[in-house]
Amino acid sequence: MKDNQKIDKIIDKYIKDENDKNDFYNIINPIVSHNEFQRRLTTEFLHHSDITLGEHIIEDAVLTYKYCKKKNINVEVGVKIAMFHDLYTIPWQNNKKNTKVKRFSNKHGFRHPIEAAINACYWYPSEFEDKEKAKIIIDGIIHHMYPLPVTRFNEKNFEKCEIRNYDKFIELPDYIKKMIYESCNRGKLFKVSFCRSKYKEGRLMSKADKKVSLHQIKNVSSAISLITGKNKSIKK
């Protein structure tokens, strides 16, 4: 993994045991070294105020590691859900391309989990070759925002969902497409899916995300922007 003092600092905040640190690094190294993840460690992708997306993801992943280990649940799968959960396509705060959508149910907060699942499967295909693990990881990504719903997505309405990476989706293996369809159509409620992850790893990752986000969101504008994509507290 490329040297990054910020990543080391985040990991040191949560993990003291050197064996646990090595275990965590071994899980995330192949993911962090990818150029798309490296982009998300820069100010091109600010996530909550001045926190970069990459930093947010790493902190979620470390806390998920702690939760899964404490509960004796599959640590590797839980951490990978966290590492992939926010790999949305374009910077989301105050980005006109991102905020200009026709349907409210397609706002960033409801749509980005699907984009993240697609990007993860496209950029890291080897991580989804095991179909049982793939099913758990994809479902955890798609429902990580619960109790916020996620946009429903299928072959008939993909154009109306206004996702930014459909070009990648069509290149994915059929079994991956099916997993994404099935996951985001559970708990049907009009144009959205309203349910938490089916799997413990996904539910623990969602819990970690809420805790991390709570102290990263600094004001009302930041909280509202989670849905709208517009954050007035951030200067251009």
C-alpha positions as CSV (number, residue, x, y, z in Angstrom):
1,M,0.0,0.0,0.0
2,K,1.3,3.5,-0.8
3,D,2.5,5.4,2.3
4,N,-0.1,7.6,3.8
5,Q,0.3,9.1,7.2
6,K,-3.4,9.9,7.4
7,I,-4.4,6.3,7.0
8,D,-1.9,5.2,9.6
9,K,-3.2,7.7,12.0
10,I,-6.8,6.5,11.5
11,I,-5.8,2.9,12.1
12,D,-3.8,3.8,15.2
13,K,-6.8,5.5,16.6
14,Y,-8.8,2.2,16.7
15,I,-6.3,-0.6,16.7
16,K,-3.5,-1.0,19.2
17,D,-2.5,-4.6,18.7
18,E,0.2,-5.0,16.0
19,N,-1.2,-8.4,14.8
20,D,-4.6,-6.9,14.3
21,K,-3.0,-4.0,12.4
22,N,-1.2,-6.4,10.1
23,D,-4.4,-8.4,9.6
24,F,-6.3,-5.2,8.7
25,Y,-3.6,-4.0,6.4
26,N,-3.6,-7.3,4.6
27,I,-7.3,-7.0,3.9
28,I,-7.3,-3.4,2.6
29,N,-3.9,-3.3,0.8
30,P,-5.2,-4.6,-2.6
31,I,-8.1,-2.1,-2.5
32,V,-6.3,1.0,-1.3
33,S,-3.5,0.6,-3.9
34,H,-6.0,0.9,-6.8
35,N,-5.7,4.3,-8.6
36,E,-9.5,5.0,-8.2
37,F,-9.2,4.6,-4.4
38,Q,-6.1,6.8,-4.4
39,R,-8.1,9.5,-6.1
40,R,-10.6,9.3,-3.3
41,L,-7.8,10.1,-0.8
42,T,-7.4,13.5,-2.4
43,T,-9.3,16.8,-2.1
44,E,-11.0,16.0,-5.4
45,F,-13.3,13.8,-3.4
46,L,-14.4,15.7,-0.2
47,H,-16.9,13.6,1.7
48,H,-18.0,15.3,5.0
49,S,-16.9,18.9,5.0
50,D,-13.0,18.7,4.7
51,I,-12.8,15.0,5.3
52,T,-11.7,13.1,2.1
53,L,-13.8,10.2,0.9
54,G,-10.8,7.9,1.3
55,E,-10.3,8.9,4.9
56,H,-14.0,8.4,5.7
57,I,-13.9,4.9,4.1
58,I,-10.8,3.8,6.0
59,E,-12.3,5.0,9.3
60,D,-15.5,3.1,8.6
61,A,-13.5,0.0,7.7
62,V,-11.4,0.1,10.9
63,L,-14.4,0.4,13.1
64,T,-16.2,-2.4,11.1
65,Y,-13.1,-4.6,11.7
66,K,-13.5,-3.9,15.5
67,Y,-17.2,-4.7,15.5
68,C,-16.9,-7.9,13.5
69,K,-14.0,-9.2,15.5
70,K,-15.9,-8.5,18.8
71,K,-19.0,-10.4,17.5
72,N,-16.9,-13.2,15.9
73,I,-18.3,-12.4,12.5
74,N,-16.5,-12.7,9.1
75,V,-14.0,-9.8,9.5
76,E,-12.7,-9.9,5.9
77,V,-16.2,-9.6,4.4
78,G,-17.3,-6.8,6.8
79,V,-14.2,-4.8,6.1
80,K,-14.6,-5.2,2.3
81,I,-18.2,-3.9,2.5
82,A,-16.8,-0.9,4.3
83,M,-14.0,-0.4,1.8
84,F,-16.5,-0.5,-1.1
85,H,-19.6,1.2,0.3
86,D,-19.0,4.8,-0.8
87,L,-17.2,4.3,-4.2
88,Y,-19.7,6.5,-6.0
89,T,-18.7,7.8,-9.4
90,I,-18.3,11.6,-9.2
91,P,-17.6,14.0,-6.3
92,W,-21.1,14.6,-4.8
93,Q,-21.0,17.9,-2.8
94,N,-22.1,20.9,-4.9
95,N,-21.5,19.1,-8.1
96,K,-24.0,20.2,-10.7
97,K,-23.9,16.9,-12.6
98,N,-24.7,15.1,-9.4
99,T,-27.4,17.3,-8.0
100,K,-29.3,17.9,-11.2
101,V,-31.7,14.9,-11.2
102,K,-35.3,14.6,-12.3
103,R,-36.6,12.5,-9.4
104,F,-36.2,13.2,-5.7
105,S,-35.7,9.4,-5.2
106,N,-32.6,9.6,-7.4
107,K,-30.8,12.1,-5.1
108,H,-27.3,11.3,-4.0
109,G,-28.3,9.8,-0.7
110,F,-30.7,7.3,-2.3
111,R,-28.7,6.5,-5.4
112,H,-25.0,6.3,-4.5
113,P,-25.0,2.9,-2.9
114,I,-25.9,1.3,-6.3
115,E,-23.2,3.3,-8.0
116,A,-20.7,2.1,-5.3
117,A,-21.7,-1.5,-5.8
118,I,-21.3,-1.3,-9.5
119,N,-17.9,0.4,-9.3
120,A,-16.6,-2.0,-6.7
121,C,-17.6,-5.0,-8.9
122,Y,-16.1,-3.4,-12.0
123,W,-12.8,-2.2,-10.4
124,Y,-12.2,-5.2,-8.2
125,P,-13.6,-8.2,-10.1
126,S,-11.5,-10.7,-8.2
127,E,-13.1,-9.7,-4.9
128,F,-16.5,-10.9,-6.3
129,E,-15.6,-14.3,-7.7
130,D,-16.8,-16.1,-4.7
131,K,-20.6,-15.9,-5.2
132,E,-21.5,-16.4,-1.5
133,K,-19.2,-13.6,-0.4
134,A,-20.2,-11.4,-3.3
135,K,-23.8,-11.6,-2.3
136,I,-23.1,-10.5,1.2
137,I,-20.8,-7.7,0.2
138,I,-23.2,-6.3,-2.5
139,D,-26.1,-6.4,-0.2
140,G,-24.1,-4.6,2.5
141,I,-23.0,-1.9,0.1
142,I,-26.5,-1.3,-1.2
143,H,-28.2,-1.1,2.2
144,H,-25.5,0.7,4.2
145,M,-27.6,3.9,4.4
146,Y,-30.5,2.3,6.3
147,P,-32.8,3.7,7.6
148,L,-32.5,5.9,4.4
149,P,-33.9,3.9,1.5
150,V,-32.1,3.1,-1.8
151,T,-33.4,3.7,-5.3
152,R,-34.9,0.6,-6.9
153,F,-33.0,-0.4,-10.0
154,N,-33.8,-3.0,-12.7
155,E,-33.6,-3.7,-16.4
156,K,-36.8,-1.8,-17.1
157,N,-36.2,1.4,-15.2
158,F,-32.4,1.9,-15.3
159,E,-32.7,5.1,-17.4
160,K,-35.0,6.7,-14.8
161,C,-32.6,5.9,-12.0
162,E,-30.1,8.4,-13.4
163,I,-27.1,6.4,-12.2
164,R,-23.7,7.7,-13.4
165,N,-22.1,4.4,-14.3
166,Y,-24.5,2.3,-16.2
167,D,-21.8,1.8,-18.8
168,K,-19.9,-0.2,-16.3
169,F,-23.0,-2.1,-15.1
170,I,-23.7,-3.6,-18.5
171,E,-20.2,-5.1,-18.6
172,L,-20.6,-7.0,-15.3
173,P,-21.2,-10.7,-15.2
174,D,-24.8,-11.8,-15.2
175,Y,-24.7,-13.2,-11.7
176,I,-23.4,-9.9,-10.4
177,K,-26.2,-8.0,-12.2
178,K,-28.8,-10.4,-10.7
179,M,-27.4,-9.8,-7.2
180,I,-27.7,-6.1,-7.6
181,Y,-31.2,-6.3,-8.9
182,E,-32.4,-8.6,-6.2
183,S,-30.8,-6.6,-3.4
184,C,-32.1,-3.2,-4.3
185,N,-35.6,-4.6,-4.9
186,R,-36.0,-6.1,-1.5
187,G,-38.4,-4.2,0.8
188,K,-40.2,-2.5,-2.1
189,L,-41.8,0.8,-1.3
190,F,-42.9,2.7,-4.4
191,K,-39.6,3.8,-6.2
192,V,-37.3,2.8,-3.4
193,S,-36.1,-0.2,-1.4
194,F,-36.6,0.3,2.4
195,C,-34.8,-2.4,4.4
196,R,-31.5,-3.1,6.1
197,S,-28.9,-5.6,5.0
198,K,-29.9,-9.3,5.2
199,Y,-26.4,-10.1,6.7
200,K,-24.8,-9.4,10.0
201,E,-21.6,-8.1,8.3
202,G,-23.6,-5.5,6.4
203,R,-25.6,-4.4,9.5
204,L,-22.4,-3.9,11.5
205,M,-20.8,-1.9,8.7
206,S,-23.9,0.3,8.6
207,K,-23.6,0.8,12.4
208,A,-19.9,1.8,12.0
209,D,-20.8,4.2,9.2
210,K,-23.4,6.0,11.4
211,K,-21.0,6.4,14.2
212,V,-18.2,7.7,12.1
213,S,-20.4,10.1,10.1
214,L,-21.9,11.5,13.3
215,H,-18.7,13.1,14.4
216,Q,-17.6,14.0,10.8
217,I,-20.8,15.9,10.0
218,K,-20.2,19.3,11.5
219,N,-23.4,21.3,10.9
220,V,-27.0,21.2,9.6
221,S,-25.9,21.9,6.0
222,S,-23.6,18.9,6.0
223,A,-26.5,16.7,7.3
224,I,-29.0,17.9,4.7
225,S,-26.4,17.5,1.9
226,L,-26.3,13.7,2.5
227,I,-29.5,13.6,0.6
228,T,-29.5,16.7,-1.6
229,G,-25.8,16.8,-2.6
230,K,-25.7,20.5,-1.9
231,N,-23.6,21.7,1.0
232,K,-23.7,25.5,1.5
233,S,-21.1,25.4,4.2
234,I,-18.4,24.4,1.8
235,K,-16.8,27.2,-0.2
236,K,-16.0,26.7,-3.8
